[in-house]
Amino acid sequence: MAADRALLDLAVREGVTVLRLYRWDPFCLSFGAHEPAARRYDRDRIVALGVDTVRRPTGGRAVWHARELTYAVVGPAAVFGPLREAYVTLHRILAEALRRLGAAPDLAPEPERAAPLDAGPCFARPAGGEVLVAGRKVVGSAQVRLGDAFLQHGSVLLEDDQSLVGTLAREPAAAGGEAPLAQALGRPVAWRDVAAAAADAFAEWAGGTAVPWSEATHAAFLEAAAAHEPHFRSPEWTWRR
């Protein structure tokens, strides 16, 4: 999370667009920036089970990060448009990546009303514009804007569902509305294959203009990530509400 926040700083300062693809080790439960996690989830049980937790800089609801691909995109609003427009654009790119892997994705229609922050796990129900396969959610995403730039990151479920999230809730959670990509394709799917498809689809959308980072840019990114790390490691931040 500190690295994603550092990328947002970079986008604000230099106006760059960056795609980052990664996975979690150890696996982790993340909460949205404004989610009432302390009220919704059983902290004592989470600690007893040894489940790692973090609170994201973006909004949305709880996500279990296990066997998945996590993506982060930062860029200037001038390139992507308003947050809602950027949200749909990036999901179209991800849908194209999944199509290249053999899936038949669609974007979810706009719901009549947005789900409240205490409505349970992120994947319990799709928001408008999110990626579905056979009517079930495969990608969940969240956003934040800072100055003239924004961060959107999210999870592409590969092998695991989100059932653990419901078992950690204080009250019964809604049944999962997700479908890991392996289930949708009927075969195992490798992280590297999904990452390559996502990178290719993003590069095509960007017009093939990707450039490598300079050493100076990378050093500045690492410095910014290190500065943000204590904040995201802090239990006071993770369980602030």
Sequence and secondary structure as in RCSB ss.txt:
>XXXX:A:sequence
MAADRALLDLAVREGVTVLRLYRWDPFCLSFGAHEPAARRYDRDRIVALGVDTVRRPTGGRAVWHARELTYAVVG
PAAVFGPLREAYVTLHRILAEALRRLGAAPDLAPEPERAAPLDAGPCFARPAGGEVLVAGRKVVGSAQVRLGDAF
LQHGSVLLEDDQSLVGTLAREPAAAGGEAPLAQALGRPVAWRDVAAAAADAFAEWAGGTAVPWSEATHAAFLEAA
AAHEPHFRSPEWTWRR
>XXXX:A:secstr
 HHHHHHHHHHHHH   EEEEE  SS EEEE TT  HHHHB HHHHHHHT EEEE SS S  EEESSEEEEEEEE
EHHHH SHHHHHHHHHHHHHHHHHHTT  EEE    SS   TTSS GGGS  TT EEETTEE EEEEEEEETTEE
EEEEEEESS  SHHHHHTBSS      B  HHHHHTS   HHHHHHHHHHHHHHHTTS      HHHHHHHHHHH
HHHHHHHH HHHHT  
